[in-house]
Amino acid sequence: MKKIQKLVGEEEKLRMPIAQGLPWTTDETKCLIKPPVKKNTIPTDLKLHSDIRAVERAWFAHQVAEKGRLIKQYKMERERQQKLEEEEEIKRLRKELIPKAQLMPYFD
């Protein structure tokens, strides 16, 4: 019985793997040197194409509005000038065309 127990015990030992530790080193541990710390990055302002286009579009819209205003002013000035000329023409015609009595034709 002792032999059987001894054999069973040996088989169990063979089944169990033996944990092997790391080998002992004679070297002393070295402290690793830390890499130098990088400077903080400074963020740059973004220049979006849509922002640039918005500024250009605002300038263009202002130019178009200014041009439209000038054209409207020019038309109003022209209409006023034309109205004055027509009034002067009417006054001149009224002075020239004074109604005069004309003789009736004689029909015999």
Backbone atoms as SQL, in Angstrom:
CREATE TABLE atoms (id INTEGER PRIMARY KEY, chain TEXT, resi INTEGER, resn TEXT, atom TEXT, x REAL, y REAL, z REAL);
INSERT INTO atoms VALUES
  (1, 'A', 1, 'MET', 'N', 0.802, -1.176, 0.000),
  (2, 'A', 1, 'MET', 'CA', 0.000, 0.000, 0.000),
  (3, 'A', 1, 'MET', 'C', 0.860, 1.259, 0.000),
  (4, 'A', 2, 'LYS', 'N', 1.902, 1.146, 0.736),
  (5, 'A', 2, 'LYS', 'CA', 2.792, 2.276, 0.779),
  (6, 'A', 2, 'LYS', 'C', 3.428, 2.483, -0.582),
  (7, 'A', 3, 'LYS', 'N', 3.702, 1.408, -1.268),
  (8, 'A', 3, 'LYS', 'CA', 4.291, 1.533, -2.588),
  (9, 'A', 3, 'LYS', 'C', 3.323, 2.208, -3.551),
  (10, 'A', 4, 'ILE', 'N', 2.055, 1.803, -3.434),
  (11, 'A', 4, 'ILE', 'CA', 1.039, 2.376, -4.329),
  (12, 'A', 4, 'ILE', 'C', 0.891, 3.877, -4.026),
  (13, 'A', 5, 'GLN', 'N', 0.832, 4.207, -2.755),
  (14, 'A', 5, 'GLN', 'CA', 0.706, 5.622, -2.389),
  (15, 'A', 5, 'GLN', 'C', 1.935, 6.399, -2.848),
  (16, 'A', 6, 'LYS', 'N', 3.082, 5.749, -2.728),
  (17, 'A', 6, 'LYS', 'CA', 4.305, 6.398, -3.144),
  (18, 'A', 6, 'LYS', 'C', 4.291, 6.630, -4.667),
  (19, 'A', 7, 'LEU', 'N', 3.831, 5.657, -5.441),
  (20, 'A', 7, 'LEU', 'CA', 3.745, 5.792, -6.896),
  (21, 'A', 7, 'LEU', 'C', 2.733, 6.871, -7.290),
  (22, 'A', 8, 'VAL', 'N', 1.593, 6.871, -6.606),
  (23, 'A', 8, 'VAL', 'CA', 0.559, 7.890, -6.899),
  (24, 'A', 8, 'VAL', 'C', 1.105, 9.271, -6.579),
  (25, 'A', 9, 'GLY', 'N', 1.814, 9.414, -5.468),
  (26, 'A', 9, 'GLY', 'CA', 2.402, 10.699, -5.105),
  (27, 'A', 9, 'GLY', 'C', 3.422, 11.162, -6.125),
  (28, 'A', 10, 'GLU', 'N', 4.223, 10.245, -6.643),
  (29, 'A', 10, 'GLU', 'CA', 5.221, 10.597, -7.641),
  (30, 'A', 10, 'GLU', 'C', 4.561, 11.028, -8.963),
  (31, 'A', 11, 'GLU', 'N', 3.470, 10.306, -9.323),
  (32, 'A', 11, 'GLU', 'CA', 2.752, 10.664, -10.551),
  (33, 'A', 11, 'GLU', 'C', 2.137, 12.073, -10.431),
  (34, 'A', 12, 'GLU', 'N', 1.625, 12.367, -9.256),
  (35, 'A', 12, 'GLU', 'CA', 1.048, 13.697, -9.040),
  (36, 'A', 12, 'GLU', 'C', 2.129, 14.782, -9.142),
  (37, 'A', 13, 'LYS', 'N', 3.290, 14.493, -8.609),
  (38, 'A', 13, 'LYS', 'CA', 4.384, 15.461, -8.698),
  (39, 'A', 13, 'LYS', 'C', 4.797, 15.673, -10.155),
  (40, 'A', 14, 'LEU', 'N', 4.782, 14.587, -10.949),
  (41, 'A', 14, 'LEU', 'CA', 5.149, 14.713, -12.351),
  (42, 'A', 14, 'LEU', 'C', 4.105, 15.535, -13.135),
  (43, 'A', 15, 'ARG', 'N', 2.848, 15.381, -12.724),
  (44, 'A', 15, 'ARG', 'CA', 1.784, 16.125, -13.413),
  (45, 'A', 15, 'ARG', 'C', 1.870, 17.629, -13.134),
  (46, 'A', 16, 'MET', 'N', 2.287, 18.002, -11.964),
  (47, 'A', 16, 'MET', 'CA', 2.363, 19.409, -11.592),
  (48, 'A', 16, 'MET', 'C', 3.652, 20.018, -12.134),
  (49, 'A', 17, 'PRO', 'N', 3.589, 21.091, -12.937),
  (50, 'A', 17, 'PRO', 'CA', 4.820, 21.702, -13.429),
  (51, 'A', 17, 'PRO', 'C', 5.493, 22.478, -12.298),
  (52, 'A', 18, 'ILE', 'N', 6.777, 22.507, -12.372),
  (53, 'A', 18, 'ILE', 'CA', 7.549, 23.219, -11.355),
  (54, 'A', 18, 'ILE', 'C', 7.762, 24.645, -11.862),
  (55, 'A', 19, 'ALA', 'N', 7.348, 25.603, -11.077),
  (56, 'A', 19, 'ALA', 'CA', 7.517, 27.001, -11.452),
  (57, 'A', 19, 'ALA', 'C', 8.980, 27.354, -11.322),
  (58, 'A', 20, 'GLN', 'N', 9.520, 27.864, -12.402),
  (59, 'A', 20, 'GLN', 'CA', 10.918, 28.243, -12.377),
  (60, 'A', 20, 'GLN', 'C', 11.001, 29.766, -12.317),
  (61, 'A', 21, 'GLY', 'N', 11.676, 30.285, -11.350),
  (62, 'A', 21, 'GLY', 'CA', 11.812, 31.718, -11.180),
  (63, 'A', 21, 'GLY', 'C', 12.853, 32.289, -12.123),
  (64, 'A', 22, 'LEU', 'N', 12.923, 33.592, -12.144),
  (65, 'A', 22, 'LEU', 'CA', 13.919, 34.247, -12.977),
  (66, 'A', 22, 'LEU', 'C', 15.293, 34.024, -12.373),
  (67, 'A', 23, 'PRO', 'N', 16.289, 33.964, -13.196),
  (68, 'A', 23, 'PRO', 'CA', 17.623, 33.737, -12.652),
  (69, 'A', 23, 'PRO', 'C', 18.113, 34.961, -11.878),
  (70, 'A', 24, 'TRP', 'N', 18.852, 34.693, -10.847),
  (71, 'A', 24, 'TRP', 'CA', 19.409, 35.784, -10.046),
  (72, 'A', 24, 'TRP', 'C', 20.493, 36.463, -10.846),
  (73, 'A', 25, 'THR', 'N', 20.482, 37.773, -10.831),
  (74, 'A', 25, 'THR', 'CA', 21.512, 38.496, -11.571),
  (75, 'A', 25, 'THR', 'C', 22.472, 39.115, -10.581),
  (76, 'A', 26, 'THR', 'N', 23.664, 39.269, -11.030),
  (77, 'A', 26, 'THR', 'CA', 24.662, 39.897, -10.177),
  (78, 'A', 26, 'THR', 'C', 24.768, 41.390, -10.471),
  (79, 'A', 27, 'ASP', 'N', 24.168, 41.827, -11.607),
  (80, 'A', 27, 'ASP', 'CA', 24.226, 43.241, -11.970),
  (81, 'A', 27, 'ASP', 'C', 23.284, 44.043, -11.084),
  (82, 'A', 28, 'GLU', 'N', 23.685, 45.279, -10.820),
  (83, 'A', 28, 'GLU', 'CA', 22.813, 46.157, -10.043),
  (84, 'A', 28, 'GLU', 'C', 21.780, 46.781, -10.989),
  (85, 'A', 29, 'THR', 'N', 20.606, 47.092, -10.477),
  (86, 'A', 29, 'THR', 'CA', 19.565, 47.683, -11.309),
  (87, 'A', 29, 'THR', 'C', 19.977, 49.103, -11.704),
  (88, 'A', 30, 'LYS', 'N', 19.709, 49.471, -12.934),
  (89, 'A', 30, 'LYS', 'CA', 20.065, 50.789, -13.430),
  (90, 'A', 30, 'LYS', 'C', 18.799, 51.640, -13.519),
  (91, 'A', 31, 'CYS', 'N', 18.910, 52.905, -13.130),
  (92, 'A', 31, 'CYS', 'CA', 17.780, 53.832, -13.244),
  (93, 'A', 31, 'CYS', 'C', 17.793, 54.384, -14.672),
  (94, 'A', 32, 'LEU', 'N', 16.673, 54.236, -15.326),
  (95, 'A', 32, 'LEU', 'CA', 16.583, 54.735, -16.691),
  (96, 'A', 32, 'LEU', 'C', 16.468, 56.255, -16.684),
  (97, 'A', 33, 'ILE', 'N', 17.140, 56.898, -17.631),
  (98, 'A', 33, 'ILE', 'CA', 17.097, 58.359, -17.730),
  (99, 'A', 33, 'ILE', 'C', 15.813, 58.746, -18.465),
  (100, 'A', 34, 'LYS', 'N', 15.076, 59.682, -17.865),
  (101, 'A', 34, 'LYS', 'CA', 13.822, 60.119, -18.484),
  (102, 'A', 34, 'LYS', 'C', 14.146, 61.044, -19.651),
  (103, 'A', 35, 'PRO', 'N', 13.374, 60.944, -20.727),
  (104, 'A', 35, 'PRO', 'CA', 13.615, 61.840, -21.869),
  (105, 'A', 35, 'PRO', 'C', 13.231, 63.272, -21.488),
  (106, 'A', 36, 'PRO', 'N', 13.840, 64.253, -22.151),
  (107, 'A', 36, 'PRO', 'CA', 13.525, 65.649, -21.807),
  (108, 'A', 36, 'PRO', 'C', 12.061, 65.968, -22.106),
  (109, 'A', 37, 'VAL', 'N', 11.499, 66.848, -21.295),
  (110, 'A', 37, 'VAL', 'CA', 10.085, 67.213, -21.438),
  (111, 'A', 37, 'VAL', 'C', 9.946, 68.195, -22.591),
  (112, 'A', 38, 'LYS', 'N', 8.986, 67.940, -23.450),
  (113, 'A', 38, 'LYS', 'CA', 8.762, 68.823, -24.593),
  (114, 'A', 38, 'LYS', 'C', 7.997, 70.056, -24.144),
  (115, 'A', 39, 'LYS', 'N', 8.215, 71.149, -24.856),
  (116, 'A', 39, 'LYS', 'CA', 7.494, 72.378, -24.543),
  (117, 'A', 39, 'LYS', 'C', 6.044, 72.234, -24.991),
  (118, 'A', 40, 'ASN', 'N', 5.169, 72.965, -24.316),
  (119, 'A', 40, 'ASN', 'CA', 3.764, 72.938, -24.703),
  (120, 'A', 40, 'ASN', 'C', 3.601, 73.593, -26.073),
  (121, 'A', 41, 'THR', 'N', 2.774, 72.986, -26.891),
  (122, 'A', 41, 'THR', 'CA', 2.542, 73.554, -28.214),
  (123, 'A', 41, 'THR', 'C', 1.544, 74.697, -28.095),
  (124, 'A', 42, 'ILE', 'N', 1.813, 75.737, -28.848),
  (125, 'A', 42, 'ILE', 'CA', 0.928, 76.904, -28.848),
  (126, 'A', 42, 'ILE', 'C', -0.031, 76.759, -30.020),
  (127, 'A', 43, 'PRO', 'N', -1.328, 76.776, -29.753),
  (128, 'A', 43, 'PRO', 'CA', -2.276, 76.611, -30.859),
  (129, 'A', 43, 'PRO', 'C', -2.278, 77.838, -31.765),
  (130, 'A', 44, 'THR', 'N', -2.420, 77.604, -33.041),
  (131, 'A', 44, 'THR', 'CA', -2.478, 78.700, -34.005),
  (132, 'A', 44, 'THR', 'C', -3.929, 78.924, -34.405),
  (133, 'A', 45, 'ASP', 'N', -4.241, 80.158, -34.756),
  (134, 'A', 45, 'ASP', 'CA', -5.594, 80.469, -35.189),
  (135, 'A', 45, 'ASP', 'C', -5.852, 79.831, -36.542),
  (136, 'A', 46, 'LEU', 'N', -7.033, 79.279, -36.674),
  (137, 'A', 46, 'LEU', 'CA', -7.411, 78.671, -37.938),
  (138, 'A', 46, 'LEU', 'C', -7.959, 79.739, -38.868),
  (139, 'A', 47, 'LYS', 'N', -7.606, 79.665, -40.121),
  (140, 'A', 47, 'LYS', 'CA', -8.155, 80.569, -41.125),
  (141, 'A', 47, 'LYS', 'C', -8.983, 79.725, -42.082),
  (142, 'A', 48, 'LEU', 'N', -10.266, 79.685, -41.814),
  (143, 'A', 48, 'LEU', 'CA', -11.146, 78.891, -42.653),
  (144, 'A', 48, 'LEU', 'C', -11.447, 79.636, -43.952),
  (145, 'A', 49, 'HIS', 'N', -11.564, 78.880, -45.016),
  (146, 'A', 49, 'HIS', 'CA', -11.872, 79.478, -46.311),
  (147, 'A', 49, 'HIS', 'C', -13.238, 80.157, -46.273),
  (148, 'A', 50, 'SER', 'N', -14.175, 79.580, -45.528),
  (149, 'A', 50, 'SER', 'CA', -15.518, 80.165, -45.458),
  (150, 'A', 50, 'SER', 'C', -15.481, 81.534, -44.770),
  (151, 'A', 51, 'ASP', 'N', -14.614, 81.710, -43.768),
  (152, 'A', 51, 'ASP', 'CA', -14.500, 83.014, -43.105),
  (153, 'A', 51, 'ASP', 'C', -13.907, 84.054, -44.059),
  (154, 'A', 52, 'ILE', 'N', -12.874, 83.658, -44.800),
  (155, 'A', 52, 'ILE', 'CA', -12.258, 84.581, -45.754),
  (156, 'A', 52, 'ILE', 'C', -13.266, 84.959, -46.834),
  (157, 'A', 53, 'ARG', 'N', -14.018, 83.978, -47.305),
  (158, 'A', 53, 'ARG', 'CA', -15.014, 84.231, -48.343),
  (159, 'A', 53, 'ARG', 'C', -16.129, 85.121, -47.814),
  (160, 'A', 54, 'ALA', 'N', -16.499, 84.963, -46.550),
  (161, 'A', 54, 'ALA', 'CA', -17.547, 85.804, -45.967),
  (162, 'A', 54, 'ALA', 'C', -17.115, 87.272, -45.946),
  (163, 'A', 55, 'VAL', 'N', -15.853, 87.517, -45.626),
  (164, 'A', 55, 'VAL', 'CA', -15.347, 88.899, -45.614),
  (165, 'A', 55, 'VAL', 'C', -15.364, 89.474, -47.031),
  (166, 'A', 56, 'GLU', 'N', -14.878, 88.681, -47.999),
  (167, 'A', 56, 'GLU', 'CA', -14.875, 89.143, -49.383),
  (168, 'A', 56, 'GLU', 'C', -16.294, 89.370, -49.887),
  (169, 'A', 57, 'ARG', 'N', -17.214, 88.496, -49.510),
  (170, 'A', 57, 'ARG', 'CA', -18.608, 88.620, -49.937),
  (171, 'A', 57, 'ARG', 'C', -19.247, 89.872, -49.332),
  (172, 'A', 58, 'ALA', 'N', -18.943, 90.179, -48.082),
  (173, 'A', 58, 'ALA', 'CA', -19.478, 91.379, -47.445),
  (174, 'A', 58, 'ALA', 'C', -18.970, 92.625, -48.166),
  (175, 'A', 59, 'TRP', 'N', -17.688, 92.629, -48.535),
  (176, 'A', 59, 'TRP', 'CA', -17.127, 93.764, -49.270),
  (177, 'A', 59, 'TRP', 'C', -17.810, 93.906, -50.629),
  (178, 'A', 60, 'PHE', 'N', -18.007, 92.771, -51.319),
  (179, 'A', 60, 'PHE', 'CA', -18.661, 92.791, -52.630),
  (180, 'A', 60, 'PHE', 'C', -20.105, 93.273, -52.512),
  (181, 'A', 61, 'ALA', 'N', -20.832, 92.798, -51.502),
  (182, 'A', 61, 'ALA', 'CA', -22.220, 93.221, -51.301),
  (183, 'A', 61, 'ALA', 'C', -22.283, 94.725, -51.038),
  (184, 'A', 62, 'HIS', 'N', -21.312, 95.239, -50.285),
  (185, 'A', 62, 'HIS', 'CA', -21.263, 96.676, -50.019),
  (186, 'A', 62, 'HIS', 'C', -21.037, 97.447, -51.321),
  (187, 'A', 63, 'GLN', 'N', -20.130, 96.955, -52.171),
  (188, 'A', 63, 'GLN', 'CA', -19.852, 97.619, -53.441),
  (189, 'A', 63, 'GLN', 'C', -21.097, 97.619, -54.342),
  (190, 'A', 64, 'VAL', 'N', -21.806, 96.487, -54.383),
  (191, 'A', 64, 'VAL', 'CA', -23.007, 96.385, -55.211),
  (192, 'A', 64, 'VAL', 'C', -24.080, 97.339, -54.694),
  (193, 'A', 65, 'ALA', 'N', -24.249, 97.403, -53.371),
  (194, 'A', 65, 'ALA', 'CA', -25.240, 98.310, -52.782),
  (195, 'A', 65, 'ALA', 'C', -24.879, 99.761, -53.090),
  (196, 'A', 66, 'GLU', 'N', -23.610, 100.104, -53.005),
  (197, 'A', 66, 'GLU', 'CA', -23.158, 101.469, -53.304),
  (198, 'A', 66, 'GLU', 'C', -23.429, 101.812, -54.776),
  (199, 'A', 67, 'LYS', 'N', -23.136, 100.875, -55.654),
  (200, 'A', 67, 'LYS', 'CA', -23.369, 101.092, -57.081),
  (201, 'A', 67, 'LYS', 'C', -24.862, 101.259, -57.361),
  (202, 'A', 68, 'GLY', 'N', -25.684, 100.425, -56.738),
  (203, 'A', 68, 'GLY', 'CA', -27.133, 100.539, -56.906),
  (204, 'A', 68, 'GLY', 'C', -27.652, 101.875, -56.411),
  (205, 'A', 69, 'ARG', 'N', -27.118, 102.340, -55.294),
  (206, 'A', 69, 'ARG', 'CA', -27.543, 103.625, -54.741),
  (207, 'A', 69, 'ARG', 'C', -27.160, 104.764, -55.688),
  (208, 'A', 70, 'LEU', 'N', -25.956, 104.699, -56.252),
  (209, 'A', 70, 'LEU', 'CA', -25.522, 105.736, -57.192),
  (210, 'A', 70, 'LEU', 'C', -26.380, 105.742, -58.460),
  (211, 'A', 71, 'ILE', 'N', -26.699, 104.553, -58.963),
  (212, 'A', 71, 'ILE', 'CA', -27.540, 104.464, -60.161),
  (213, 'A', 71, 'ILE', 'C', -28.924, 105.041, -59.878),
  (214, 'A', 72, 'LYS', 'N', -29.478, 104.700, -58.719),
  (215, 'A', 72, 'LYS', 'CA', -30.795, 105.217, -58.339),
  (216, 'A', 72, 'LYS', 'C', -30.759, 106.743, -58.214),
  (217, 'A', 73, 'GLN', 'N', -29.701, 107.264, -57.616),
  (218, 'A', 73, 'GLN', 'CA', -29.558, 108.713, -57.477),
  (219, 'A', 73, 'GLN', 'C', -29.426, 109.373, -58.849),
  (220, 'A', 74, 'TYR', 'N', -28.658, 108.760, -59.749),
  (221, 'A', 74, 'TYR', 'CA', -28.487, 109.295, -61.092),
  (222, 'A', 74, 'TYR', 'C', -29.827, 109.320, -61.836),
  (223, 'A', 75, 'LYS', 'N', -30.606, 108.235, -61.721),
  (224, 'A', 75, 'LYS', 'CA', -31.910, 108.185, -62.385),
  (225, 'A', 75, 'LYS', 'C', -32.845, 109.251, -61.848),
  (226, 'A', 76, 'MET', 'N', -32.857, 109.436, -60.523),
  (227, 'A', 76, 'MET', 'CA', -33.725, 110.452, -59.932),
  (228, 'A', 76, 'MET', 'C', -33.320, 111.847, -60.410),
  (229, 'A', 77, 'GLU', 'N', -32.031, 112.106, -60.495),
  (230, 'A', 77, 'GLU', 'CA', -31.546, 113.400, -60.962),
  (231, 'A', 77, 'GLU', 'C', -31.940, 113.619, -62.428),
  (232, 'A', 78, 'ARG', 'N', -31.801, 112.576, -63.225),
  (233, 'A', 78, 'ARG', 'CA', -32.166, 112.666, -64.638),
  (234, 'A', 78, 'ARG', 'C', -33.665, 112.917, -64.820),
  (235, 'A', 79, 'GLU', 'N', -34.491, 112.206, -64.046),
  (236, 'A', 79, 'GLU', 'CA', -35.940, 112.410, -64.115),
  (237, 'A', 79, 'GLU', 'C', -36.306, 113.835, -63.683),
  (238, 'A', 80, 'ARG', 'N', -35.653, 114.329, -62.645),
  (239, 'A', 80, 'ARG', 'CA', -35.934, 115.687, -62.181),
  (240, 'A', 80, 'ARG', 'C', -35.549, 116.699, -63.252),
  (241, 'A', 81, 'GLN', 'N', -34.406, 116.485, -63.881),
  (242, 'A', 81, 'GLN', 'CA', -33.950, 117.382, -64.951),
  (243, 'A', 81, 'GLN', 'C', -34.909, 117.340, -66.127),
  (244, 'A', 82, 'GLN', 'N', -35.340, 116.135, -66.495),
  (245, 'A', 82, 'GLN', 'CA', -36.280, 115.985, -67.615),
  (246, 'A', 82, 'GLN', 'C', -37.615, 116.654, -67.297),
  (247, 'A', 83, 'LYS', 'N', -38.080, 116.542, -66.068),
  (248, 'A', 83, 'LYS', 'CA', -39.330, 117.169, -65.656),
  (249, 'A', 83, 'LYS', 'C', -39.217, 118.696, -65.743),
  (250, 'A', 84, 'LEU', 'N', -38.079, 119.239, -65.308),
  (251, 'A', 84, 'LEU', 'CA', -37.871, 120.689, -65.406),
  (252, 'A', 84, 'LEU', 'C', -37.871, 121.145, -66.863),
  (253, 'A', 85, 'GLU', 'N', -37.218, 120.391, -67.745),
  (254, 'A', 85, 'GLU', 'CA', -37.191, 120.727, -69.160),
  (255, 'A', 85, 'GLU', 'C', -38.591, 120.707, -69.762),
  (256, 'A', 86, 'GLU', 'N', -39.387, 119.705, -69.389),
  (257, 'A', 86, 'GLU', 'CA', -40.761, 119.621, -69.899),
  (258, 'A', 86, 'GLU', 'C', -41.594, 120.808, -69.421),
  (259, 'A', 87, 'GLU', 'N', -41.430, 121.174, -68.146),
  (260, 'A', 87, 'GLU', 'CA', -42.168, 122.322, -67.623),
  (261, 'A', 87, 'GLU', 'C', -41.774, 123.608, -68.353),
  (262, 'A', 88, 'GLU', 'N', -40.478, 123.797, -68.609),
  (263, 'A', 88, 'GLU', 'CA', -40.026, 124.966, -69.357),
  (264, 'A', 88, 'GLU', 'C', -40.587, 124.963, -70.775),
  (265, 'A', 89, 'GLU', 'N', -40.628, 123.798, -71.406),
  (266, 'A', 89, 'GLU', 'CA', -41.183, 123.672, -72.757),
  (267, 'A', 89, 'GLU', 'C', -42.667, 124.035, -72.766),
  (268, 'A', 90, 'ILE', 'N', -43.395, 123.557, -71.757),
  (269, 'A', 90, 'ILE', 'CA', -44.827, 123.870, -71.660),
  (270, 'A', 90, 'ILE', 'C', -45.030, 125.372, -71.461),
  (271, 'A', 91, 'LYS', 'N', -44.222, 125.997, -70.600),
  (272, 'A', 91, 'LYS', 'CA', -44.332, 127.444, -70.388),
  (273, 'A', 91, 'LYS', 'C', -44.043, 128.205, -71.682),
  (274, 'A', 92, 'ARG', 'N', -43.025, 127.794, -72.394),
  (275, 'A', 92, 'ARG', 'CA', -42.674, 128.455, -73.643),
  (276, 'A', 92, 'ARG', 'C', -43.781, 128.306, -74.678),
  (277, 'A', 93, 'LEU', 'N', -44.350, 127.093, -74.774),
  (278, 'A', 93, 'LEU', 'CA', -45.437, 126.871, -75.726),
  (279, 'A', 93, 'LEU', 'C', -46.677, 127.685, -75.365),
  (280, 'A', 94, 'ARG', 'N', -46.950, 127.833, -74.082),
  (281, 'A', 94, 'ARG', 'CA', -48.112, 128.610, -73.657),
  (282, 'A', 94, 'ARG', 'C', -47.941, 130.084, -74.024),
  (283, 'A', 95, 'LYS', 'N', -46.712, 130.560, -73.920),
  (284, 'A', 95, 'LYS', 'CA', -46.467, 131.965, -74.288),
  (285, 'A', 95, 'LYS', 'C', -46.612, 132.159, -75.792),
  (286, 'A', 96, 'GLU', 'N', -46.129, 131.188, -76.565),
  (287, 'A', 96, 'GLU', 'CA', -46.190, 131.321, -78.022),
  (288, 'A', 96, 'GLU', 'C', -47.606, 131.116, -78.560),
  (289, 'A', 97, 'LEU', 'N', -48.325, 130.224, -77.997),
  (290, 'A', 97, 'LEU', 'CA', -49.632, 129.863, -78.536),
  (291, 'A', 97, 'LEU', 'C', -50.751, 130.620, -77.820),
  (292, 'A', 98, 'ILE', 'N', -50.723, 131.892, -77.922),
  (293, 'A', 98, 'ILE', 'CA', -51.800, 132.684, -77.341),
  (294, 'A', 98, 'ILE', 'C', -53.009, 132.530, -78.267),
  (295, 'A', 99, 'PRO', 'N', -54.123, 132.161, -77.696),
  (296, 'A', 99, 'PRO', 'CA', -55.300, 131.968, -78.566),
  (297, 'A', 99, 'PRO', 'C', -55.777, 133.299, -79.158),
  (298, 'A', 100, 'LYS', 'N', -55.916, 133.327, -80.459),
  (299, 'A', 100, 'LYS', 'CA', -56.378, 134.530, -81.160),
  (300, 'A', 100, 'LYS', 'C', -57.660, 134.163, -81.916),
  (301, 'A', 101, 'ALA', 'N', -58.540, 135.130, -81.963),
  (302, 'A', 101, 'ALA', 'CA', -59.775, 134.922, -82.712),
  (303, 'A', 101, 'ALA', 'C', -59.475, 134.977, -84.208),
  (304, 'A', 102, 'GLN', 'N', -59.989, 133.983, -84.907),
  (305, 'A', 102, 'GLN', 'CA', -59.783, 133.961, -86.340),
  (306, 'A', 102, 'GLN', 'C', -61.119, 134.212, -87.043),
  (307, 'A', 103, 'LEU', 'N', -61.018, 134.840, -88.196),
  (308, 'A', 103, 'LEU', 'CA', -62.236, 135.121, -88.941),
  (309, 'A', 103, 'LEU', 'C', -62.803, 133.833, -89.504),
  (310, 'A', 104, 'MET', 'N', -64.127, 133.835, -89.547),
  (311, 'A', 104, 'MET', 'CA', -64.799, 132.665, -90.129),
  (312, 'A', 104, 'MET', 'C', -64.725, 132.766, -91.658),
  (313, 'A', 105, 'PRO', 'N', -64.515, 131.712, -92.291),
  (314, 'A', 105, 'PRO', 'CA', -64.478, 131.781, -93.750),
  (315, 'A', 105, 'PRO', 'C', -65.852, 132.150, -94.316),
  (316, 'A', 106, 'TYR', 'N', -65.829, 132.838, -95.398),
  (317, 'A', 106, 'TYR', 'CA', -67.075, 133.294, -96.022),
  (318, 'A', 106, 'TYR', 'C', -67.456, 132.315, -97.119),
  (319, 'A', 107, 'PHE', 'N', -68.582, 131.645, -96.946),
  (320, 'A', 107, 'PHE', 'CA', -69.045, 130.658, -97.937),
  (321, 'A', 107, 'PHE', 'C', -70.263, 131.242, -98.655),
  (322, 'A', 108, 'ASP', 'N', -70.182, 131.564, -99.903),
  (323, 'A', 108, 'ASP', 'CA', -71.344, 132.048, -100.653),
  (324, 'A', 108, 'ASP', 'C', -71.788, 131.048, -101.654);
